[in-house]
Amino acid sequence: MRLDDERESTNYEIQRGGGRMGGLGGGGGMLGMLLPLVASRFGIGGIVVAVIAIALVNGGGGLLTGGGTLEPAQQAAPGELTDLQRLSLRILGSTERTWSAIFAEHGQTYTPTVLSFYSSTGTSQCGAAQSAMGPFYCPADRKIYLDTEFYRELQERFGAPGDFAQAYVIAHEVGHHIQDLEGTLAAVNQRQRQLGGAQANALQVRVELQADCYAGVWGKRTGLMEPGDMEEGLRAARAIGDDTLQKQAGQRPVPDSFTHGTSEQRMAALRRGLDTGDPAACDTFGAAG
């Protein structure tokens, strides 16, 4: 990707020693209440990417509705950011530029998320953040939590190297932020509470596939892609399909347990966004099946 000249987002914070630099509030005490509601996993064995679809924000309605305010992020001093953090912020900056333009097309103003960097352990208003969880989006504070060591895991353990594969991780979580802004996460959580079991999992698959598609929309619209980037993204999507990961763990794939979709589904969703660049093409909830 052509990221060298991309503006770094200023919407970030760095956590130190299990807390945020600058003393921004945590919320780890909510963990006991939220654990039963963690309904999605990025599916990489011990690496869990939790998208906690809980109705902690008001919302409802369709695409590109909603909004809200975020507390300001605590920034690092000059030179304090690592190269991977700066790369992540350039990716985040490109999502802000892209989604702001998309929202404007619909007469809406985009409210960006905040990227919270932590190492090994941290805190969020959805509970503890740990490296074993991988990147996740927390609707309670509308922030993405990331330990950049995950990029190494993605490359070395799952054979998905490349800057677009790394960008896909952030763009997917930003996709959940879009779902949060439009009220989808709250509506899905309410419905999941009524369903439970395999039906709740099937609904979560639709959430994840839409986030994959939204990541593709960003890729198409951002104007930063280069030859080979699509293949990097599709390789990453294939590596984290529920069926592939269960097979790698020596298990027989159990479709009722899937929460993110099969490798083919994830690749198809990402490709749909990359091909169309249209958020309306990402309506996984209206699709049959």
C-alpha positions in Angstrom: 0.0 0.0 0.0 1.1 3.6 -0.6 1.0 4.6 3.0 4.3 6.6 3.3 2.6 10.0 2.6 -0.7 9.2 4.4 -1.5 11.5 7.3 -1.2 9.8 10.7 -4.4 9.9 12.8 -4.2 11.9 16.0 -7.0 9.8 17.5 -4.9 7.4 19.7 -3.6 6.7 23.1 -0.9 4.6 24.6 -1.5 2.5 27.7 1.3 2.0 30.2 1.4 -0.8 32.8 -2.2 -1.9 32.4 -3.6 1.6 32.2 -3.8 4.6 29.8 -1.1 7.1 29.6 -2.4 10.4 31.0 -4.9 8.7 33.4 -7.8 8.3 31.0 -10.5 6.2 32.7 -10.6 2.4 32.4 -13.6 0.3 33.3 -12.2 -3.1 33.9 -14.8 -3.7 36.6 -17.4 -4.4 33.9 -15.6 -7.5 32.8 -17.8 -9.9 34.8 -20.9 -8.5 33.3 -19.6 -8.4 29.7 -17.9 -11.8 29.4 -21.1 -13.7 28.7 -21.8 -11.3 25.9 -18.5 -11.7 24.0 -19.9 -13.2 20.9 -17.3 -13.0 18.3 -13.7 -14.2 17.8 -11.2 -13.5 15.2 -10.7 -17.2 15.4 -6.9 -17.6 15.5 -6.5 -20.3 18.1 -5.5 -18.6 21.3 -5.7 -15.2 19.7 -9.1 -13.8 20.3 -10.4 -10.7 18.6 -13.4 -9.7 20.7 -16.1 -7.6 19.2 -18.4 -7.1 22.2 -21.8 -6.5 20.6 -23.5 -5.1 23.7 -26.3 -2.5 23.7 -24.3 0.1 25.7 -25.0 2.9 23.1 -28.2 4.3 21.9 -28.9 3.7 18.2 -30.9 2.1 15.6 -31.9 2.6 12.0 -29.9 2.0 8.8 -26.6 2.8 7.2 -24.7 5.8 8.2 -26.9 7.0 11.0 -26.0 7.9 14.5 -22.9 9.6 15.8 -21.7 10.8 19.2 -18.7 12.2 21.0 -15.4 10.7 22.1 -13.2 11.8 24.9 -9.8 13.1 23.5 -7.0 10.6 23.2 -3.8 11.0 25.1 -1.0 11.4 22.5 2.6 10.3 22.8 5.6 12.6 22.9 7.5 13.1 19.6 9.6 10.1 18.8 7.8 7.8 21.3 5.7 5.9 18.8 7.2 2.7 17.3 7.3 2.2 13.5 4.4 -0.3 13.7 2.3 2.2 15.7 3.0 4.9 13.1 2.0 2.5 10.4 -1.2 1.7 12.3 -2.0 5.4 12.6 -1.5 6.0 8.9 -3.9 3.2 8.3 -6.4 4.7 10.8 -5.9 8.1 9.2 -6.8 6.7 5.8 -10.0 5.1 7.3 -11.0 8.5 8.7 -10.5 10.2 5.4 -12.4 7.5 3.5 -15.3 7.1 5.9 -15.7 10.9 6.3 -16.2 11.1 2.6 -18.7 8.3 2.5 -20.7 9.7 5.4 -20.7 13.1 3.7 -22.2 11.5 0.6 -25.2 10.6 2.9 -25.4 14.0 4.6 -23.8 12.6 7.8 -20.7 13.5 9.8 -18.3 10.7 10.6 -17.2 10.4 14.3 -13.8 8.6 14.3 -12.8 5.9 16.7 -9.7 6.0 18.9 -6.9 3.5 18.6 -5.6 2.4 22.0 -2.2 0.8 21.9 -1.2 -1.5 24.7 1.5 -4.1 25.3 0.6 -7.5 26.8 -2.1 -6.1 29.1 -4.3 -3.1 29.2 -7.8 -1.9 30.1 -11.0 -0.9 28.3 -14.5 -0.1 29.3 -15.4 -3.6 28.0 -13.0 -5.1 30.5 -9.4 -6.3 30.4 -7.4 -6.1 27.2 -4.8 -8.8 26.8 -2.5 -9.8 23.9 -4.2 -13.2 23.8 -7.4 -11.5 22.8 -5.9 -9.8 19.8 -7.3 -6.5 18.4 -10.9 -5.7 19.4 -13.5 -2.9 19.2 -15.3 -1.9 22.4 -18.7 -0.2 21.8 -18.7 1.1 25.4 -16.0 3.6 24.8 -15.9 3.3 20.9 -12.2 2.5 20.8 -10.1 -0.1 19.0 -7.6 -1.9 21.2 -4.4 -3.2 19.6 -1.1 -4.8 20.7 1.0 -4.5 17.5 2.7 -7.8 18.3 -0.5 -9.2 16.6 1.0 -8.3 13.2 3.9 -10.7 13.8 1.5 -13.4 14.8 -0.6 -12.8 11.7 2.5 -13.1 9.5 4.5 -15.9 11.2 1.7 -18.2 12.6 -1.0 -17.7 10.0 1.0 -17.0 6.8 -0.6 -13.6 6.1 2.2 -11.1 5.7 2.1 -7.7 4.1 1.0 -4.1 4.9 -2.5 -4.7 3.4 -3.0 -7.7 5.7 -2.1 -5.5 8.6 -4.4 -2.7 7.3 -7.2 -5.3 6.9 -7.1 -5.9 10.7 -7.6 -2.3 11.5 -10.1 -1.7 8.7 -12.2 -4.6 10.0 -12.3 -3.2 13.5 -13.2 0.2 12.0 -16.0 -1.7 10.2 -17.4 -2.6 13.7 -17.2 1.1 14.6 -19.3 1.9 11.6 -21.8 -0.8 12.7 -21.8 0.8 16.2 -22.5 4.3 14.8 -25.4 3.0 12.7 -26.9 1.0 15.6 -26.2 -2.4 14.2 -24.2 -3.8 17.1 -26.9 -2.8 19.7 -29.7 -4.3 17.6 -27.8 -7.5 17.0 -27.0 -7.9 20.7 -30.6 -7.5 21.6 -31.6 -10.1 19.1 -28.9 -12.5 20.2 -30.1 -12.4 23.7 -33.5 -13.6 22.4 -32.0 -16.3 20.3 -29.0 -17.9 22.0 -27.0 -20.9 20.8 -26.4 -21.6 17.1 -28.9 -18.9 15.9 -27.0 -16.2 17.9 -23.7 -17.5 16.4 -25.2 -17.3 12.9 -26.2 -13.7 13.5 -22.7 -12.9 14.7 -21.3 -14.3 11.5 -23.4 -11.7 9.6 -21.9 -9.0 11.8 -18.3 -10.1 11.1 -18.9 -10.6 7.3 -20.3 -7.1 7.1 -17.2 -5.7 8.9 -15.1 -7.6 6.4 -17.1 -6.1 3.6 -16.7 -2.6 5.1 -12.9 -3.2 5.2 -13.1 -3.9 1.5 -15.1 -0.7 0.9 -12.3 1.2 2.6 -9.7 -0.6 0.5 -11.5 0.3 -2.7 -12.1 3.9 -1.8 -8.9 4.8 -0.1 -6.9 5.0 -3.4 -3.8 3.6 -1.7 -3.8 0.0 -3.0 -1.1 -1.4 -5.1 -0.8 -4.6 -7.2 -0.8 -7.6 -4.8 -2.6 -5.9 -2.0 -5.9 -7.6 -2.8 -4.2 -11.0 -2.7 -2.6 -10.1 0.7 -6.1 -9.3 2.1 -7.7 -12.4 0.7 -4.9 -14.6 2.1 -5.5 -13.1 5.5 -9.3 -13.6 5.2 -8.8 -17.2 4.2 -6.4 -17.8 7.2 -8.9 -16.7 9.8 -12.0 -18.5 8.6 -13.7 -20.5 11.3 -13.5 -23.8 9.3 -9.8 -23.3 8.5 -8.9 -22.5 12.1 -10.8 -25.5 13.5 -9.1 -27.8 11.1 -5.7 -26.4 12.0 -6.6 -27.1 15.7 -7.2 -30.7 14.8 -10.9 -30.4 15.1 -13.8 -31.3 12.8 -15.4 -28.0 11.7 -18.7 -27.5 13.5 -20.8 -24.9 11.6 -23.1 -24.2 14.5 -20.1 -22.9 16.5 -18.9 -20.5 13.7 -18.9 -16.8 14.7 -17.0 -15.2 11.9 -17.8 -17.3 8.9 -15.9 -19.8 6.7 -12.8 -18.9 4.8 -14.8 -18.7 1.6 -17.4 -16.5 3.2 -14.8 -14.1 4.6 -12.9 -13.9 1.4 -16.2 -13.3 -0.5 -17.2 -10.5 1.9 -13.9 -8.7 1.6 -13.9 -9.1 -2.1 -17.4 -7.7 -2.4 -16.3 -4.5 -0.7 -13.1 -4.3 -2.7 -15.1 -4.8 -6.0 -17.9 -2.4 -5.3 -16.6 0.2 -2.9 -20.3 0.5 -1.9 -21.4 0.1 1.8 -24.9 -0.8 0.6 -23.4 -3.9 -1.0 -22.4 -5.0 2.5 -26.0 -5.8 3.7 -25.3 -9.2 5.1 -28.5 -9.0 7.2 -30.8 -8.7 4.3 -29.1 -11.5 2.4 -30.8 -14.9 2.2 -29.3 -17.7 4.2 
